């Protein structure tokens, strides 16, 4: 159990997932870190956070900073539980949101259905106005028409309005005025304009981004208001910050307006934590692999840098809706500990994406769940101890899990329950390997060249199997993997990202013009990034979207500031060629390149908790670390009498040969036969995976 933290300047962080809510409490004066984990409370998420803070031995009124990551934004879109919205757009363009890019991901699927817009066609209103691509006014804004259609929308019951006018990324004057008109007449509405979210060209993607922000806005605002009210009632007097999809932090008031920036809030914190971990141990290339109760996610640190993207498809490539804004390139799949296994037509075993979540949860939780899940399969195979889950706080019901899996999977398939449980895990492993390939292979990277950093409550259970599937030789399990995303928030920085579309051939680009654009973006960033915070420093990162002349799509190139000071055009071209070659397998040194957009990230650095060393030991773990043996099933050997160890009792330098289980409060690390682990100086488990 965690001892209560004494009253002091405490940083609290809370990561709310689909199944569990994780809380970390860090005392800045003593360096003490306490952790809490509790089931998420879907009906009132604040309750789960409060329970987690209590389990971490802390209180809101003792904290000076509260950091929060949540899935409420992305779940609102995926579950289609957002607000009724209207869209105000340039005359003649209301259907671009539905037409999209006219791509057909499944060319031979006669039953393919394209994306379903978040705003119905009868709620998309065309406004007389027009800017040209340089931002000059061609047709003045018809203000009476804006007011007329806003009234019609309100009469139809809308709660939010999105505004998208053509070329507003170049001149937002019409969007600004239209928003003023709507807000003055209907102050109760959530109103968002595309230029506030995206300063890039591509009207379809900007429309989709603005529509998504309007769709989730009222629900996210209600949630954040409820959270702020609860914090106030609990005596919290510090700063409340939200994790963005970039892995950086921003103020809760900004989050209330730009809700869409919270889409990958929790997962982004895990990748940010992985980056800091890699820096501390000198690891340049790593895959951040996060498996929780509902989903599995993956991001990449490549050559010491977190790989970002300027857009993402929410809901998958085939039917997803694009969101255009800077974010960590995170891919996810509906495979988590609570993912339901079922037999479908044709005796096909399917695992996920449906999840038992926190309520009713897996069958073994004993909370009313009736469908077998991945967690139930792990329990049946001996990988989870029924009396050791969450440190023994939550006993698991093994007979109930066996009964459900037998009746729902084994009997319909005509196989043994153990074989059925192993089949569930094999399917899960394959799906999770795919999500890792999406963030590596599709970028021209070989997953085998990376270490796999695995966390989340279920990540260490499956990491070695996923690594073996991908021919990855090294797996790293950080300390407190079940709380790693919450801990990642503690090492995150404040961040503001800016993008400016600027079409210009590289050979003709004026460095004075480039510097002026960057300077303005960075001025805005410096003015807002440290508002109300004590910063240890400010860092500026520059990049550009570039392509060969004649291409449609661009790649983002990180550009050291020194290239601009030296006006090194050849250096910029060489970096672009290298990125293009990595991504597409070729580059053309003598082909002309052009700039599409300029990007700047302004990072306000916060003081971070240190990564402390643990006590040193011998190669052989102390006897106190050994917790006995139990039968564990592995596909290569069948059931094996497997030793179990208490992770908190392990010391730096300890080595263990697989098969073995290393248990801690919120997670269990599975080592397969032939694998070997060594505990490093920071307490991380470094597993060498047997290949083949």
Secondary structure as GFF3:
##gff-version 3
##sequence-region A 1 692
A	DSSP	beta_strand	10	16	.	.	.	ID=ss1
A	DSSP	beta_strand	20	27	.	.	.	ID=ss2
A	DSSP	beta_strand	33	39	.	.	.	ID=ss3
A	DSSP	alpha_helix	45	55	.	.	.	ID=ss4
A	DSSP	three_ten_helix	60	62	.	.	.	ID=ss5
A	DSSP	beta_strand	63	70	.	.	.	ID=ss6
A	DSSP	alpha_helix	72	78	.	.	.	ID=ss7
A	DSSP	beta_strand	85	90	.	.	.	ID=ss8
A	DSSP	alpha_helix	96	99	.	.	.	ID=ss9
A	DSSP	three_ten_helix	121	123	.	.	.	ID=ss10
A	DSSP	beta_strand	124	127	.	.	.	ID=ss11
A	DSSP	beta_strand	130	131	.	.	.	ID=ss12
A	DSSP	beta_strand	137	139	.	.	.	ID=ss13
A	DSSP	alpha_helix	143	155	.	.	.	ID=ss14
A	DSSP	beta_strand	160	164	.	.	.	ID=ss15
A	DSSP	alpha_helix	173	185	.	.	.	ID=ss16
A	DSSP	beta_strand	190	193	.	.	.	ID=ss17
A	DSSP	three_ten_helix	194	196	.	.	.	ID=ss18
A	DSSP	alpha_helix	203	233	.	.	.	ID=ss19
A	DSSP	beta_strand	239	243	.	.	.	ID=ss20
A	DSSP	beta_strand	249	251	.	.	.	ID=ss21
A	DSSP	alpha_helix	252	257	.	.	.	ID=ss22
A	DSSP	three_ten_helix	259	262	.	.	.	ID=ss23
A	DSSP	alpha_helix	265	281	.	.	.	ID=ss24
A	DSSP	beta_strand	286	291	.	.	.	ID=ss25
A	DSSP	beta_strand	296	302	.	.	.	ID=ss26
A	DSSP	beta_strand	305	306	.	.	.	ID=ss27
A	DSSP	beta_strand	308	314	.	.	.	ID=ss28
A	DSSP	beta_strand	321	328	.	.	.	ID=ss29
A	DSSP	beta_strand	331	333	.	.	.	ID=ss30
A	DSSP	beta_strand	339	344	.	.	.	ID=ss31
A	DSSP	beta_strand	348	355	.	.	.	ID=ss32
A	DSSP	three_ten_helix	363	365	.	.	.	ID=ss33
A	DSSP	alpha_helix	374	380	.	.	.	ID=ss34
A	DSSP	three_ten_helix	389	392	.	.	.	ID=ss35
A	DSSP	alpha_helix	398	405	.	.	.	ID=ss36
A	DSSP	pi_helix	406	410	.	.	.	ID=ss37
A	DSSP	alpha_helix	411	413	.	.	.	ID=ss38
A	DSSP	alpha_helix	417	440	.	.	.	ID=ss39
A	DSSP	three_ten_helix	441	443	.	.	.	ID=ss40
A	DSSP	three_ten_helix	447	449	.	.	.	ID=ss41
A	DSSP	beta_strand	451	455	.	.	.	ID=ss42
A	DSSP	alpha_helix	459	469	.	.	.	ID=ss43
A	DSSP	beta_strand	474	477	.	.	.	ID=ss44
A	DSSP	three_ten_helix	481	483	.	.	.	ID=ss45
A	DSSP	alpha_helix	484	490	.	.	.	ID=ss46
A	DSSP	beta_strand	494	505	.	.	.	ID=ss47
A	DSSP	three_ten_helix	506	508	.	.	.	ID=ss48
A	DSSP	alpha_helix	511	529	.	.	.	ID=ss49
A	DSSP	beta_strand	537	548	.	.	.	ID=ss50
A	DSSP	beta_strand	555	558	.	.	.	ID=ss51
A	DSSP	alpha_helix	561	565	.	.	.	ID=ss52
A	DSSP	alpha_helix	569	584	.	.	.	ID=ss53
A	DSSP	beta_strand	593	605	.	.	.	ID=ss54
A	DSSP	three_ten_helix	623	625	.	.	.	ID=ss55
A	DSSP	beta_strand	626	634	.	.	.	ID=ss56
A	DSSP	beta_strand	638	646	.	.	.	ID=ss57
A	DSSP	three_ten_helix	647	649	.	.	.	ID=ss58
A	DSSP	beta_strand	655	657	.	.	.	ID=ss59
A	DSSP	beta_strand	660	664	.	.	.	ID=ss60
A	DSSP	beta_strand	667	671	.	.	.	ID=ss61
A	DSSP	beta_strand	676	679	.	.	.	ID=ss62
A	DSSP	beta_strand	685	688	.	.	.	ID=ss63
###
